Amino acid sequence: MTTPTTPTAGTNPSAATTPASPLTDEQRQRILDAVDAAFDRQIAFTQELVRHPSLRANESSAQDLLYGAMAGRGLTMDRWQLDPVELAAHPGAGAVEISYDGLENVVGTFAPQEERGNSLILNGHIDVVPEGPESQWARSPWDATVRDGWLYGRGSGDMKAGLVANLYAFDAVRAAGLTPTGRIHFESVVEEECTGNGSLSAHLRGYTADAVLIPEPEEDMLVRANTGVIWLRLRVDGKPTHPREMQTGFNAIDAAYFVIGELRKLEAAWNAKQGEHPYFEELDHPINFNVGKIQGGDWGSSVPAWCEVDVRVALYPGITADSAWAEITDALAAVTADSNGNPIATTATKTGFYAEGYVLEEGGAAEQALERSHSAAFDGAKLESFVTPGYLDGRVFVQYANTPALVYGPISEAIHGYDERVDLESVRRITKSIALFIAEWCGVE
């Protein structure tokens, strides 16, 4: 575990302008064939990774597996624990509510003998969201079953198939008898599902490159733009009484529902402005205020004295987190009483994401290289792009490292839901595309 010393993006003469060298048809075919030859092993390794329930603060065993896989490929290894104090000083950090003891990122670095090509970060997150009631799954969320061409399991699509694709794409280039001439960092980060602090920590540690590729489950497409996200907790206090005299008390849970209803007015106002934000004009309901968790009260036969509600708020690219937070708190401050005139006081606390959205500018050299790679891997199909109202770690690289972030990955279904699954033939094609992109962007010899 060493502290990296990495050159900053743009230090190479050819950096971020053109790919290092075009591939010959014969080289391209050798790479494609190498992906096919190893694909059964790739599926098996992805299944093994899914079987590690890498829920928040429990990612260590999955990181151990990836550390061994990277080290076994001869990469220079780095593993470190996230520092909440260091992160808190950065404007893009999410609020931390848990201990970061043992919460670690893993990075493996390939460095050519002479760095002549463009550098690249292949990033992915190892953390997964909770599985919910296991009884609602067709099989255990950790079985990693393959059925009818789909790999099932929590994290299969979001995004362990992508993490493994990064490694096997690199393998395919080398199995084709080629060696990249650009530096490559393989990042397996934590905290993507809640704060974004994992990728931010890697950035603060000094990892930079001329382009970033993140194979999130994006339906064989490239993300053009995505929203920022703020996590907050609302607290409403009530007045407890016995239910026999309920009218003399004040029900904090009822009041919280009322506050959420009032907050929906801000959600509607933001959605009404979508025409002012490029790429979001035609998106159906781009701004979502999700009530993700609620708890309150102490006793079933008492009017509840308190209620807390966790909310996830989306914001357009170009809107700062600070300005969005100010609008949210102003809207809450304006809710002074419920419909019956009972006074309400609501407090809001940041609990995780405090992230701004981003737009990937069109036509960059890295995107052009990916377009060619995608076309070759997908039988001549054009690379399509789309806009998502979800959070992506790509914002770290675009906003704070001035680096193009290509978020591009396989077809999946039911991510964050029951019976999450990823299309294995899509994974195969995406792996081929990433392999060709590595070879063209970084150059080979």
N, C-alpha and C positions, 0 to 999 in steps of 0.2 A: 504494500500500500504506500504509494509514493505521491508526493505533491507534483502535479503535472507542470511542465514548462512548455507551453504551447504558443506558437506564433499567432498573432491576431489575424482575423480575416483580412484578405487583401494584400498580404505581404508577398505573394507570388506574382511574378510579372504577368501571368495569364489569368490571375484570379478573377473569378466571377465575370469573365467576359466571354470566353469561348471554351468549349471542352478541350481537353489537352490534346486529343488526337481522335480522328474518326476510326471506327472499327471496320475491318473488312467483313465481307459476307461470311467468310469461312470462320473467322473469330466469333462472330455473332452466333453462328449455328453451334459452334462448340460450347458456348456458354449456355444456350438454350437446352442443348442435350444434357449438359451436366446437371442442370436443375431437375430434369426428368429422372436422371439416373439416381439422384439422392432423395427423391421426393418422399418415398416411403419412410426413410429415416427421419426426414423433416417432420412428417406427420407424427411419428412415434415420439419425437422429442417434444413437440407441441403438446401432445397428450400428457406426457410426464410433467410438463410445466403447469398445465391446467390442474393437475391433481394436487398441486401445492396451493392451499387456500390462502392466497396472499392478500387478505383483507388488511385494512389500514392498521399499521403498527405491528403486523404479523407477516411482513414480507421476507423475513430473513432466509427462510429455507428456500424460497424461490430464487432469491438473489444468490444464495450459495450455488444453486444449480447453474445459473447463468454465469457466475464467476468461473466455475470449473469449465464450462463450455468455451468461454472466451480464452481462458488461460491455456486450455488444450489446443487452441488454434495458434498459439504463439504470440498472443497479443500482450502488450505491456499493461499490467493491471493496476487499477486504482479503486479503492473502496473507502468511503468516509461517511461519518455520521453528520447529518444535517445540523447546522448551528442556528437555533432560533434567534439568538441575539444578533448574529450577523444578518440574517434574513430580515429581521424587523426593521433594520435601517434602510432597506430598499423599498421604494414606493410601490413596486409591483408584488410585494410579498403578501401572502394571505395570513390572516390571523391564526394563531396556533393555540389550540385548546387541549392538546394532549402532550405527553412527554415525548421528546424526540430521542430518548435514550434507545440506542440500538436501531434507529431508523436510518438506513444507509442507502446511498446510491452506489452503483457499480458501473465503471467505465473501463472498457478495453480499447487500447490504441494500436493501430497498425501504422508503422512509420517506414516508408521506403528508404532504401539506402541513400538515394538522392531524391529530394522532393521537387519534382518538375511539374506535376499536375495540380489540378485544383483540389483543395481539401474538402472533406465532407464529414458531417455528423449524421449518424443513423441513430435516431432517438426513439424511445418507446417507454411506456410506463408499465410497471409490474403490478401496481396496486389495482385491486378490483373492488367493486361495490358489494355490499351485503347481498346475500342470496335470497333473503326473505324466507317465508315458510317453506321448508324443504318438501313438505307434503304436496305442494302445488306443482312441483317439477315432475316430469314424466319419469325421470331417474335422478339419482343424486347429482347435484350440480358439480360435484368433484369427480365423477366417474370418467369424464372425457371420452364419452362414447362416440363412435363413428357410425352414422346411420344414413343411408340414402344420399351419400355424398356430402354430408354435413358433419362437422365436429361440434359436439354439444358440450356445454359446461360453462360455469361462470368464468368470465375472462377469456373464453375461447376466441371471441371476436374482438373484444375490447380489453386489452389488445395483444394477447400473448401470441396469436398467430403472426402478427406483424413483427413482434420482437424476434421471433425465431426466423421469420423470413429474412430479416436483416443479415443474420449470421449465415444462413444457407445461400443467400445471394452472393455473399463474399466467397463462400466455399466454391460456388460454381465458377466464379472468375478464375480462381486458382486451379480448380480441377481442369479447366480448359487450357492450362499451361500458361496462364498469363499472370502478371504481377502488377497491381495498381502502382502508379507513380505519384499518387497524391496521398496525403495523410488522411486516415479515417478513424473517427472516434465512434465506438459503439456504446451508447448510453442506455442503461436500464435504470429508470428513475422512479422514485416513490412520490406520493402526494399529488398526483395529477388529478385524482377524482375529487379533491377537496380544497386544495390551496394553490396548486401549481408551484409549490416551493421546491420540488425535486429538480425540475429542469432549471429553475432559477438558481438553485444552489450549484448546479453544474456550470452554469454561466459564470457565477461569482468565483468559482474555483479556477477559472481561466480557460475553459474549453471553448474554442471558437473555430469557425471554419468558413469556407466560401459559400457553402450551401448546407441546408439541413433537409433531411427527408424523414418523415414520421408516418409509418404505415398504420394509421388508425383505420378502423372499419368505415370506409367512405365509398362503398358501392362501385369500386373500380374507377373512381373519379378523383379529381383534384379539388381541394377546397379553395375557393377564391376569396371568401371572407367569412368571418364568424363573429359572434357577439362576445362582449365581455360578460363577466359574471361577478356578482356580489352575493355573499352569504351573510345573512343577519338573523338575529333572534329578537323577536318582539316579546316584551313582558308587560302584562296587564295585571294590576292588583285589584282585588275585590274586597268585599266585606262579608266574612263568614257568619252564617246564622244557622239555626235548625230549620229544616225544610217546612216545619209546621208554621213558621213565620217568615217564609222565604221572601215575601215582599219587603221586609225591613232590611234585608241584606242586599248584596250586589254581587252577581255571578260573574266572576272573572272570565270563565270560559265563554259565556254568552257575549261578553264584551269583546273578547278577542275575535270572535266571528264577525262582530260588527266592524272592528278595526280593519280586518282583512277585506271586508266588503268595500270600505272606504278606500283602501289602498288599491283596489282594483280600478278605481277611477284614474289613478296615475298610470297604471298599466295600459288602460285604454287610450289615455292621452299620448303616451309614448308610441303606441302602435299607430295612432293616427298620423304620426310624423314620418312614417316609413318612406314616403315619397321624397323626403329630404336627404335620404341616405343611399348613396349608390350601391347597387347590387341587392338592396333589400326592398325595392319598390314593389315587386310582384310576389314576395314571399308571404305565405299565409301566416299571419299572426307571429311576426318575428320576435316580439318581446313577450316573454312569459314570466309571470311571478308565480313560482311553484311553492305551494304550502307543503313542505316535505315531512314535517314532524310536528306533533302537538302533544303537550303534556300539561296537566294542571290538576289542582285540587288535591286534597289529602284524605277524603273520606266520602264514601258514596251517599251518606246521609247528612252531609254538610254542604251548604252553599260554598262553592270553591273560592278560596281566598286569593288564588293566583293562577295564571296560565301563561305558558311560554310556547311560542310558535316559531319554528325554524323556516325561513323563507329563502328561496333562491331567486335572485332578480337578474334578468338579462339587460344589457345595454348595448347600444349601437357602437360600432367602431367610430372613433373620433370624439366620442363622449368620454370625458375623464371619469374615473371612479370617484374622485372627490366631488365633482359636480353632480353626479348621479346620487351619491350619498346625501348631499345637501338637499336635493329635491325630495328624496325619500323621507328624511327627518323633518323637513318642512311640512310634508303632507301628513305625517303622523302628529306633529304638533298642532295641526289645524283640527284634528279630531278631539274635541274637548268634552263631548257628551254623546251618549247614545240616543237612539230615536225616542226614548222616554225621558230624555233630559238628565239622565244620571251622568255625573261627571266621570270622565275617563282620562287617565294619564298613562301614556305608553312610553316605554323606553326601548331603544334599539341598540343592539350590540353587534359588532362585527364578529363573525365566527369562523370564517374560512376565506374563500376566494375574495380578492379585492383586485380584480383583473380587468383590463381594458381589451376590447376587441381589436381586430386588425383586418387589413385588406392586403392580399398578395398582389402586388402590381403585375400587370399582364406583360408577357413577352420577354421576360428576363432570360438570360442564357441558360440558367439551370432549368427553367420550365421548358425551354425549347429542347434541351437534351432529354428531358423526361418525356416530352411528346414523341420524340423519335423512338425512344425505348419502349414506350407503351404501344406504339403502332406495330413495332416488330414483334412484341410479345402477344399482342391481341389480334394477330392476323390482319393488320392494316387498319384497324379501327382507330378513329380519331379520339384523342384524349379530351373528355368532357370535364367541365368544371361546374361547381355549384356553390351555393351559399348555405351555411348551416347556423341555426340559432343555438348551437351548443358551444361549450368551452373547448379550447384546444391549447396545448402547450406551445404551439407554433408562435403564439404572441410573444413569448419570452425572446425568441430569436429575432423576430421582426422589429419589436419595439426597443429592445435593449442592446442588440448586437448588430443591428442594421444588416441582417442576413436573411436572404430569401428562405422561407420555410415551406417546403412542399409536403403538405399533409395529403396522403394518397394511399389508399389501402383497399382491402378486399370486401366483398359482399358479406353482410351479416344480417342476422335477424334477432330481435328480442334482446338487444343489449340493455342492461339494467333491468331486464324482465325475466320471466320464467322461461326455461328452456332456451337460453341464449345459445346461438350457434353461428358457425362461420362456414361458408361455401368453400370446400377444399379445392375445387377446380379454379375458383377465383384466386385462392391463395397461391396455387401453382403459377398462374399467369402473372400475378403481382410479383412473386419472387423472381420470375424471369425478367420482368420489367426493371426491378430494382437492380438485378445483376447487370443488365445491360447499361443501366444508368451509372452504376459504379464504374464500369469499364470505360464508358465514354467521358464522363465528367472528370474522373480522376486520371484518366489515361492509363494505358497498360504497356508493358514491355514483355 
